[in-house]
Structures are given as C-alpha cells and as structure tokens.
Amino acid sequence: MNPTITAFKASPDRGRGLARDLRVRWALEEVGQPYDVRLVTFAEMKAPAHLAVHPFGQIPTYEDGGLALFETGAIVLHIAERHPGLLPDEPAARARAIAWMFAALSTMEPPIVERGMAGLLERDKPWFDARLPMLDERVHARLSQLSDRLGGADWLDGAFSAGDLMMVTVLRRLEPTGLLEAHPTLVAYSARGQARPAYQRAFEAQYAVFVAASAG
Ligand code: GTB
C-alpha cells in the first residue's frame, strides 16, 4: 500500500504550488516513494474524519499503514528518515541537515508568512502602510543572513538534503511579494531546487489538480 497524503481539492494558490502539500510531494518524489492523494475541500478539512488525523483541520496529512501524521516538518522528516536520499548517513551531517529543516520552519518561515498574511488580510487597515516596511525589513534581515551563509555553495550544507527542500519551499512563499529578488544568491538557490526532476514531478502533480478542478 502506498502512503496517502491530503491536499486541497481547490487550492487558493491556483496551481502555483505554494501550499504545503508540495513539500511532502517533493520529498516523496526525491526518495522514489509512490503515493496516493486524497483531495479535501475546506468543509471536509473541518469535519470529524479529517480532524481525527489533523487536529487543526489543515492539509497536508500523511497516512501509512497504522501511522497518521500532520505537520509538514514531521512528515518530511519521517520520509527522510525511512528512505535514503534526503539526509546524510554521517551522524553530524545528518543532525545539521535536520537543523536546517528547523531553521526553514521556525526561523525563516514565520516572518515570511507574517508578511504574506499582512498583504492578504490587512491591506485595507489603517496601519497597513506603516506596518508593511517593518515586515519587509524583518524578512530581508533573515534573507540576508541566509544568503551570507549560503555564499557560493549550491546547498546549505554539502549535498542537497531535506533542509534544502524545506528552505526552498519556504522561500517560494515570497513569490507573490517579489522580496526575494533583492537576494540574487537565494533566487539562484531557489531556482536550483526547483530545477530538480523530483521537484518538477511534484509541481506537475499538484498543478494537475488545479487543471482538473478548473475543467470540472
Ligand atoms: N504548520 C502546518 C504544516 O506545516 O503542515 C501548517 C499547515 C497549513 O497551514 N496548511 C494550510 C491549510 O490547510 C495549507 S498550506 N489551510 C487551511 C486552513 O487552515 O483552514 C498554507 C497555504 C495556503 C494557501 C496558499 N496560497 O494560496 O498561496 C499558500 C499556503
């Protein structure tokens, strides 16, 4: 039996691959693990059957045999630990790759999501014009630090790892804002990640959902 993940039946990103199921799809593609997808509506995400797997009523989830997981970090780590290809074997390098996964999710992603949500939900608020530059500055500060660390390397720590997978998908959340463009090292890094055949298969798979939903 293949593992089953959940994804939006109709993603608000309209096929741009910005929702978090892409991370899980990409990880599964990198390790060559076939998977099934259960598409869910917003109503289905909030219904008891889905809440039993995901306490916050969100996507993605991951089910394999008796195991049910939520949170992309936990899911990608689970996949990476059980298949070769996403984490180095050497213990210290493996620990560092996992640290980059955490850095992507808990240091880089929060200011990026905060900026994105403000752009979506606060544009008509009286504080928006004053707040936006502050949010942009917080994002740029983190991007500059990440760019400095990456320097001329292809990946964050040696070979491509789950840390890079997570970081590239987090950086992609900036696409609607254009903020990444000020950091050419990271633009190139993100492009390198997206050029990977496994990424492209994952992207096409989620895009096919959008095309099917648009046709139906
Ligand atoms: N911390 C959790 C994880 O990493 O798995 C967060 C999961 C999460 O935020 N899931 C979102 C969700 O289910 C989808 S990815 N939202 C529905 C809800 O909460 O009711 C976030 C997302 C949504 C849409 C876009 N977009 O349109 O560009 C981008 C990202």
Residues whose N, C-alpha, C, O or C-beta is under 5 A from the ligand:
A	BS01	GTB	P12 D13 L18 A19 R20 G57 Q58 I59 P60 E71 T72 G73
